[in-house]
Amino acid sequence: MLLDLLPDSARAASLGTLMKGAGKVTRYIPIPQPTLLVGPGSMTRLGELIAGFGHLKLLIVTDAVIAKLGLLKGLTDALESGGTEYAVFDEITPDAPIPLIERGLAFFRDQGCDALIAVGGGSSMDAAKAIAVAAANPKPLRRLAGYFKGRHAPLPLYAVPTTAGTGSEVTVAAVISDPERKDKIVIVDPRIVPRAAALDPTLMTGLPPAVTAATGIDALTHAVEAFIGQWATDYTDGLALTAVGLIFGNLRTAYLEGGNLAAREKMALASTYAGMAFTRANVGYVHAIAHQFGGRYHTPHGLANAIVLPHVLRFSAPAITARLARLAVAARLGEASDRDDELAERFLDAIDQLNADLAIPRTLAALKRSDIASIARGARAEADAGYPVPRYMSQDECVALLKALLPVDGESGAAPAPVAAAKPSSPRKPAAPAPAKSAPKTPAKTPAKKTARKA
């Protein structure tokens, strides 16, 4: 880009001015919020709600594990009781690639569906979003990448997250993999936000500790990047700070006690609040680098964010000391009366300790030295063109950051063992449901079968 021809200081100043101007515009874009049902049994309640909307036939987008474990039963029973037809597409994989989305789209059309329900982690929700957009706008998925590329509104979409991390149930974006270009594409449209979502902690009690850890830090990254970026507002600050407090207060418990419904529910709320915050305030270099890792090495997004977050925060720290101090107070690491520089350092240290307690690796085993320059260029292009980062990186600075993530010869790059050994979780069977409650106000494998059912 032309700005790269400028000295680093002039380039950063120009980018900062552009992003501040863009932020003044984007804060007025209307972004819908889904109706949220929260608590044990809320997935069943969502099914009952959807059954009354008069859809001809719903496509449930999920993965083979969720389908095999019977976790769809509460939802499908409710749809059948309400006389609503549905079909199940259970082929979703992590970082769902374009060819897989195209298969799901073809199945959607073959089954005569007119709405979708995503059940699963971020990949299932992003895949369902992409199908919803593409079904209404018949053109190649790559041509739908970017902002507002669909002329027609996406088809109706509902969501049931089974991890507490992505916040996709409330966001305006769908991120999918482009294996041909070894990259990810992002479809952005406010109309892509699900109409309703269920935050049901019973679906999360059997998550493996490693998944709980990575998705939890993913949610933390969303909250932190939304809070430190140039598009932050009082509204997004309130959401982000609440999410940070919930995560520091409950992530270790959810990691060590997978069946703890209270911790799981609070983590689900934290993920949603963080998703609402970054949907309006956007993200930054952590995500830009993580997207490169995902597209090139298929690194799970939450894990990539968790590895990168401490490094980007320390790079950004000189420009955000006061903001880091407020994050420290939200995480209960000190009092507002303490010195900002001391609080900021406590927060940075607490991120390092949290990663260590959750056994997050310090380095990326897949990272190759020969790829670093290209990864740095790709990450900077993504962040500089679209993210309101608080401090801009030069190519040399980004390369230096990435070199710190290289695995040490003969070592795995793993973090120290957690404070207490994580207890293995029981199989992912939902706990006995209880009545759902309304959400608080805002503060290569064998192909899985596709099934169609009629109530």
C-alpha positions as CSV (number, residue, x, y, z in Angstrom):
1,M,0.0,0.0,0.0
2,L,1.1,3.6,-0.6
3,L,1.4,4.3,3.1
4,D,4.2,1.8,3.3
5,L,6.3,4.3,1.3
6,L,6.1,6.8,4.2
7,P,8.4,6.7,7.2
8,D,7.0,4.6,10.0
9,S,6.0,7.6,12.2
10,A,4.2,9.4,9.3
11,R,2.6,6.1,8.3
12,A,1.3,5.5,11.8
13,A,0.0,9.0,12.1
14,S,-1.9,8.7,8.8
15,L,-3.4,5.4,9.6
16,G,-4.4,6.6,13.0
17,T,-6.2,9.6,11.5
18,L,-8.0,7.4,8.9
19,M,-9.1,5.0,11.6
20,K,-10.4,7.6,13.9
21,G,-12.5,9.1,11.1
22,A,-13.8,5.7,10.2
23,G,-14.7,5.1,13.8
24,K,-16.9,8.2,13.9
25,V,-18.8,6.8,11.0
26,T,-19.1,3.1,12.0
27,R,-20.5,3.9,15.5
28,Y,-23.7,5.0,13.8
29,I,-24.2,1.8,11.8
30,P,-27.2,0.0,13.3
31,I,-26.3,-3.4,14.6
32,P,-29.1,-5.7,15.7
33,Q,-28.9,-7.7,18.9
34,P,-30.4,-11.2,19.1
35,T,-33.0,-12.2,21.6
36,L,-30.9,-14.2,24.1
37,L,-32.1,-17.1,26.2
38,V,-29.7,-18.0,29.0
39,G,-29.4,-21.0,31.3
40,P,-29.8,-24.7,31.4
41,G,-32.4,-25.9,29.0
42,S,-32.3,-22.7,26.9
43,M,-31.6,-24.6,23.7
44,T,-34.9,-26.4,24.0
45,R,-36.7,-23.2,24.8
46,L,-35.1,-21.7,21.6
47,G,-36.5,-24.6,19.6
48,E,-39.9,-23.9,20.9
49,L,-39.6,-20.2,20.1
50,I,-38.4,-20.9,16.5
51,A,-41.2,-23.4,15.9
52,G,-43.7,-20.6,16.2
53,F,-42.1,-18.5,13.5
54,G,-43.6,-20.3,10.6
55,H,-40.4,-21.4,8.7
56,L,-41.0,-24.0,6.0
57,K,-37.9,-26.0,6.8
58,L,-34.8,-25.3,8.9
59,L,-31.2,-26.4,8.3
60,I,-29.3,-27.3,11.4
61,V,-25.6,-26.6,10.8
62,T,-23.3,-28.5,13.2
63,D,-20.4,-30.9,13.4
64,A,-20.3,-34.7,13.5
65,V,-19.4,-34.9,17.2
66,I,-22.3,-32.9,18.4
67,A,-24.7,-34.9,16.2
68,K,-23.2,-38.2,17.4
69,L,-23.4,-37.3,21.1
70,G,-27.1,-36.5,20.7
71,L,-26.7,-32.9,21.8
72,L,-29.3,-31.8,19.2
73,K,-32.1,-33.7,20.8
74,G,-33.6,-30.9,23.0
75,L,-33.7,-28.7,19.9
76,T,-35.0,-31.2,17.4
77,D,-37.6,-32.5,19.9
78,A,-38.9,-29.0,20.3
79,L,-39.0,-28.4,16.6
80,E,-40.9,-31.7,16.0
81,S,-43.4,-30.8,18.8
82,G,-44.0,-27.5,17.1
83,G,-44.6,-29.1,13.7
84,T,-41.5,-27.6,12.1
85,E,-39.5,-29.6,9.5
86,Y,-35.7,-29.6,9.6
87,A,-32.6,-31.1,8.0
88,V,-29.2,-31.6,9.6
89,F,-25.8,-30.8,7.9
90,D,-23.2,-32.2,10.3
91,E,-20.0,-31.9,8.2
92,I,-18.6,-28.8,9.8
93,T,-14.9,-28.9,10.6
94,P,-12.6,-26.4,12.4
95,D,-11.8,-23.4,10.1
96,A,-14.5,-24.5,7.7
97,P,-13.2,-24.1,4.1
98,I,-14.9,-22.7,1.1
99,P,-15.6,-26.1,-0.5
100,L,-17.3,-27.3,2.6
101,I,-19.5,-24.2,2.8
102,E,-20.5,-24.8,-0.8
103,R,-21.6,-28.3,0.0
104,G,-23.7,-27.0,2.9
105,L,-25.2,-24.4,0.6
106,A,-26.1,-27.1,-2.0
107,F,-27.7,-29.2,0.7
108,F,-29.6,-26.2,2.0
109,R,-31.1,-25.6,-1.5
110,D,-31.7,-29.3,-2.2
111,Q,-33.7,-29.6,1.1
112,G,-35.8,-26.6,0.3
113,C,-34.8,-24.8,3.6
114,D,-35.6,-21.2,4.3
115,A,-33.7,-20.6,7.6
116,L,-30.8,-21.9,9.6
117,I,-29.8,-22.9,13.1
118,A,-26.1,-23.1,13.9
119,V,-25.2,-25.4,16.8
120,G,-21.5,-25.6,17.8
121,G,-18.4,-23.5,18.1
122,G,-17.4,-20.6,16.0
123,S,-16.8,-22.6,12.8
124,S,-20.4,-23.9,12.8
125,M,-21.8,-20.4,13.4
126,D,-19.5,-18.8,10.8
127,A,-20.4,-21.6,8.3
128,A,-24.1,-21.0,8.9
129,K,-23.7,-17.3,8.5
130,A,-21.9,-17.8,5.2
131,I,-24.6,-20.1,3.9
132,A,-27.3,-17.6,5.0
133,V,-25.6,-14.8,3.0
134,A,-24.8,-17.0,-0.1
135,A,-28.2,-18.5,-0.3
136,A,-29.7,-15.0,-0.7
137,N,-26.9,-13.7,-2.9
138,P,-26.0,-16.3,-5.6
139,K,-22.4,-15.4,-6.4
140,P,-19.0,-17.0,-5.4
141,L,-18.1,-16.8,-1.7
142,R,-14.9,-14.9,-2.4
143,R,-17.0,-12.2,-4.0
144,L,-19.0,-11.9,-0.8
145,A,-15.9,-11.3,1.3
146,G,-15.6,-7.8,2.7
147,Y,-18.1,-5.2,3.9
148,F,-21.7,-5.2,2.7
149,K,-21.1,-7.3,-0.4
150,G,-24.5,-9.0,-0.3
151,R,-27.2,-7.0,-2.0
152,H,-30.0,-9.1,-0.4
153,A,-30.4,-9.7,3.3
154,P,-29.2,-13.1,4.6
155,L,-31.8,-15.7,5.3
156,P,-33.0,-16.0,8.9
157,L,-30.4,-17.4,11.3
158,Y,-30.4,-18.7,14.9
159,A,-27.5,-19.8,17.0
160,V,-26.7,-22.2,19.9
161,P,-23.0,-21.8,20.8
162,T,-21.4,-24.9,22.5
163,T,-18.2,-23.1,23.4
164,A,-17.7,-19.8,25.3
165,G,-15.3,-17.9,23.2
166,T,-16.1,-16.7,19.7
167,G,-19.2,-14.6,20.5
168,S,-20.3,-15.4,17.0
169,E,-23.9,-15.5,18.2
170,V,-23.9,-11.7,18.3
171,T,-21.3,-10.6,15.7
172,V,-21.6,-9.2,12.2
173,A,-18.9,-11.3,10.6
174,A,-18.3,-14.8,9.3
175,V,-14.7,-16.0,8.9
176,I,-14.1,-19.0,6.7
177,S,-10.9,-20.5,5.2
178,D,-9.7,-20.2,1.6
179,P,-7.5,-23.3,1.2
180,E,-6.6,-22.3,-2.4
181,R,-5.0,-19.0,-1.2
182,K,-4.0,-20.3,2.3
183,D,-5.8,-17.4,3.9
184,K,-9.1,-16.6,5.5
185,I,-11.9,-14.5,4.1
186,V,-14.3,-12.4,6.2
187,I,-17.9,-11.6,5.3
188,V,-19.2,-8.6,7.2
189,D,-22.8,-7.5,7.2
190,P,-24.9,-6.3,10.2
191,R,-27.8,-8.3,8.9
192,I,-25.8,-11.5,9.5
193,V,-26.4,-11.3,13.3
194,P,-28.6,-14.2,14.4
195,R,-32.1,-13.3,15.3
196,A,-32.1,-15.3,18.5
197,A,-29.5,-17.4,20.4
198,A,-29.4,-19.8,23.4
199,L,-26.6,-19.7,25.9
200,D,-27.0,-23.2,27.4
201,P,-24.2,-24.2,29.8
202,T,-25.3,-27.8,29.8
203,L,-23.9,-28.1,26.3
204,M,-20.5,-26.9,27.5
205,T,-19.9,-29.1,30.6
206,G,-18.0,-31.8,28.7
207,L,-15.7,-29.6,26.7
208,P,-12.1,-30.8,27.0
209,P,-10.0,-28.5,29.3
210,A,-7.8,-27.5,26.3
211,V,-10.8,-26.3,24.4
212,T,-12.2,-24.5,27.4
213,A,-8.8,-22.7,27.8
214,A,-8.4,-21.6,24.2
215,T,-11.9,-20.5,23.7
216,G,-11.9,-18.6,27.0
217,I,-8.8,-16.7,26.1
218,D,-10.4,-16.0,22.7
219,A,-13.2,-14.3,24.5
220,L,-10.7,-12.4,26.6
221,T,-8.9,-11.3,23.5
222,H,-12.2,-10.0,22.0
223,A,-12.8,-7.9,25.2
224,V,-9.3,-6.6,25.5
225,E,-8.8,-5.6,21.9
226,A,-12.2,-3.9,21.8
227,F,-11.3,-2.0,25.0
228,I,-7.8,-0.8,23.9
229,G,-8.7,0.1,20.3
230,Q,-9.5,3.5,18.9
231,W,-13.2,2.8,18.3
232,A,-14.0,2.1,21.9
233,T,-17.0,3.9,23.3
234,D,-18.6,4.0,26.8
235,Y,-21.0,1.4,25.6
236,T,-18.3,-1.1,24.4
237,D,-16.1,-0.3,27.4
238,G,-18.9,-1.4,29.8
239,L,-19.3,-4.7,27.9
240,A,-15.6,-5.3,27.6
241,L,-14.8,-4.6,31.3
242,T,-17.7,-6.8,32.4
243,A,-16.5,-9.6,30.2
244,V,-12.9,-9.3,31.5
245,G,-14.2,-9.5,35.1
246,L,-16.3,-12.6,34.4
247,I,-13.4,-14.3,32.6
248,F,-10.8,-13.7,35.3
249,G,-13.4,-14.8,37.9
250,N,-14.6,-18.0,36.1
251,L,-12.3,-19.3,33.4
252,R,-10.0,-21.2,35.8
253,T,-13.0,-22.8,37.5
254,A,-14.5,-23.8,34.1
255,Y,-11.1,-25.3,33.1
256,L,-10.6,-27.3,36.3
257,E,-14.2,-28.2,37.0
258,G,-15.8,-28.8,33.6
259,G,-19.2,-29.6,35.1
260,N,-19.6,-26.4,37.0
261,L,-22.7,-24.9,35.5
262,A,-22.4,-21.6,37.2
263,A,-18.9,-21.0,35.8
264,R,-19.9,-22.3,32.4
265,E,-22.9,-19.9,32.3
266,K,-20.8,-16.9,33.3
267,M,-18.2,-17.7,30.7
268,A,-21.0,-18.0,28.1
269,L,-22.2,-14.5,29.1
270,A,-18.6,-13.2,29.0
271,S,-18.2,-14.5,25.5
272,T,-21.4,-12.8,24.4
273,Y,-20.6,-9.5,26.0
274,A,-17.1,-9.6,24.5
275,G,-18.7,-10.4,21.1
276,M,-21.0,-7.4,21.4
277,A,-18.1,-5.2,22.3
278,F,-15.8,-6.1,19.4
279,T,-18.7,-6.1,16.9
280,R,-18.9,-2.4,17.5
281,A,-15.2,-1.5,18.5
282,N,-13.4,-4.1,16.4
283,V,-10.2,-6.0,17.1
284,G,-6.5,-5.6,16.4
285,Y,-3.2,-7.2,15.7
286,V,-3.8,-10.3,17.8
287,H,-6.6,-11.3,15.4
288,A,-4.7,-10.2,12.3
289,I,-1.8,-12.5,13.2
290,A,-4.1,-15.3,14.4
291,H,-5.9,-15.2,11.1
292,Q,-2.6,-15.7,9.3
293,F,-1.8,-18.7,11.5
294,G,-5.2,-20.2,10.9
295,G,-5.1,-19.8,7.1
296,R,-1.5,-21.1,6.8
297,Y,-1.2,-23.7,9.5
298,H,-4.9,-24.4,10.4
299,T,-4.1,-23.3,14.0
300,P,-7.4,-23.2,16.0
301,H,-8.4,-19.5,16.2
302,G,-8.7,-19.4,20.0
303,L,-5.4,-21.1,20.5
304,A,-3.7,-18.7,18.1
305,N,-5.2,-15.7,19.9
306,A,-4.1,-17.0,23.2
307,I,-0.5,-17.5,22.1
308,V,-0.3,-14.0,20.5
309,L,-2.2,-11.9,23.0
310,P,0.6,-11.4,25.6
311,H,3.1,-10.3,22.9
312,V,0.8,-7.8,21.2
313,L,-0.2,-6.3,24.6
314,R,3.4,-5.7,25.6
315,F,4.1,-4.1,22.2
316,S,1.0,-1.8,22.6
317,A,1.6,-1.1,26.3
318,P,3.4,2.3,26.0
319,A,0.3,3.7,24.2
320,I,-2.4,2.2,26.5
321,T,-1.1,2.3,30.0
322,A,-4.3,3.9,31.4
323,R,-6.5,1.5,29.6
324,L,-4.5,-1.5,30.8
325,A,-4.9,-0.1,34.3
326,R,-8.7,-0.1,34.0
327,L,-8.5,-3.7,32.7
328,A,-6.5,-4.6,35.8
329,V,-9.2,-3.1,38.1
330,A,-11.9,-5.0,36.2
331,A,-9.9,-8.3,36.7
332,R,-9.6,-7.4,40.5
333,L,-5.9,-7.1,40.4
334,G,-5.9,-3.8,42.3
335,E,-7.8,-0.6,43.1
336,A,-8.5,2.4,40.9
337,S,-6.4,4.5,43.3
338,D,-3.3,2.5,42.5
339,R,-0.7,3.9,40.0
340,D,-1.6,3.3,36.4
341,D,1.8,1.9,35.5
342,E,1.7,-0.6,38.3
343,L,-1.8,-1.7,37.5
344,A,-0.8,-2.0,33.8
345,E,2.1,-4.3,34.6
346,R,-0.1,-6.4,36.9
347,F,-2.5,-7.0,34.1
348,L,0.3,-8.0,31.6
349,D,1.7,-10.3,34.2
350,A,-1.8,-11.7,35.0
351,I,-2.3,-12.6,31.3
352,D,1.0,-14.5,31.3
353,Q,0.0,-16.3,34.5
354,L,-3.5,-17.1,33.2
355,N,-2.0,-18.6,30.0
356,A,0.4,-20.7,32.1
357,D,-2.4,-21.9,34.4
358,L,-4.3,-23.0,31.4
359,A,-1.3,-24.7,29.8
360,I,-1.4,-22.5,26.8
361,P,1.8,-22.9,24.7
362,R,4.2,-20.0,24.7
363,T,5.2,-20.6,21.1
364,L,3.6,-22.0,17.9
365,A,5.0,-25.4,17.0
366,A,3.9,-25.0,13.3
367,L,5.6,-21.6,12.8
368,K,8.4,-21.6,10.2
369,R,11.1,-19.0,10.1
370,S,10.8,-18.8,6.3
371,D,7.1,-17.8,6.6
372,I,7.6,-15.0,9.1
373,A,8.1,-12.1,6.7
374,S,5.1,-13.1,4.6
375,I,2.9,-13.6,7.8
376,A,4.0,-10.1,9.0
377,R,3.0,-8.5,5.7
378,G,-0.4,-10.3,5.7
379,A,-1.1,-9.4,9.3
380,R,-0.2,-5.8,8.9
381,A,-2.2,-5.5,5.7
382,E,-5.3,-6.8,7.5
383,A,-4.9,-4.8,10.6
384,D,-3.8,-1.5,9.0
385,A,-6.6,-1.5,6.5
386,G,-9.4,-2.5,8.9
387,Y,-8.6,-2.4,12.6
388,P,-8.3,0.6,14.9
389,V,-5.2,-0.5,16.7
390,P,-3.7,1.7,19.4
391,R,-0.1,1.4,18.2
392,Y,1.0,0.6,14.7
393,M,3.7,-2.0,13.9
394,S,6.4,-1.6,11.3
395,Q,7.4,-4.7,9.3
396,D,10.5,-5.1,11.4
397,E,8.5,-4.9,14.7
398,C,6.0,-7.4,13.5
399,V,8.8,-9.8,12.4
400,A,10.5,-9.4,15.7
401,L,7.2,-10.3,17.5
402,L,6.7,-13.3,15.4
403,K,10.3,-14.5,15.9
404,A,9.5,-14.7,19.6
405,L,6.8,-17.3,18.8
406,L,9.2,-19.7,17.0
407,P,9.5,-23.0,18.7
408,V,12.8,-23.6,20.4
409,D,14.8,-26.5,18.9
410,G,14.1,-29.7,20.9
411,E,11.2,-28.1,22.9
412,S,7.5,-28.1,22.3
413,G,6.9,-24.5,23.4
414,A,4.4,-25.7,25.9
415,A,3.6,-23.6,29.0
416,P,4.4,-24.9,32.5
417,A,2.0,-27.4,33.9
418,P,-1.1,-25.6,35.3
419,V,-1.5,-24.8,39.0
420,A,-3.7,-27.8,39.5
421,A,-4.0,-30.7,37.1
422,A,-7.2,-30.4,35.0
423,K,-9.6,-33.1,35.7
424,P,-10.8,-34.9,32.6
425,S,-14.4,-34.0,31.8
426,S,-17.2,-36.4,31.5
427,P,-18.6,-37.1,28.0
428,R,-20.4,-34.2,26.5
429,K,-23.8,-35.1,27.6
430,P,-26.1,-32.2,28.7
431,A,-27.1,-32.0,32.3
432,A,-30.7,-32.3,33.3
433,P,-32.3,-29.1,31.9
434,A,-33.9,-26.5,34.0
435,P,-36.1,-23.7,32.9
436,A,-34.3,-21.1,30.8
437,K,-34.2,-17.5,31.9
438,S,-33.9,-14.3,30.0
439,A,-30.5,-12.8,29.4
440,P,-29.5,-9.9,31.7
441,K,-29.6,-6.6,30.0
442,T,-26.4,-5.4,28.3
443,P,-23.9,-3.8,30.9
444,A,-9.4,-35.9,6.3
445,K,-12.2,-37.8,7.9
446,T,-15.1,-39.9,6.7
447,P,-17.8,-37.5,5.6
448,A,-20.5,-37.2,8.2
449,K,-23.9,-38.1,7.0
450,K,-26.5,-35.4,6.2
451,T,-30.0,-36.2,7.4
452,A,-33.4,-34.7,6.7
453,R,-36.3,-35.2,9.0
454,K,-39.9,-34.2,9.0
455,A,-41.9,-33.5,12.1
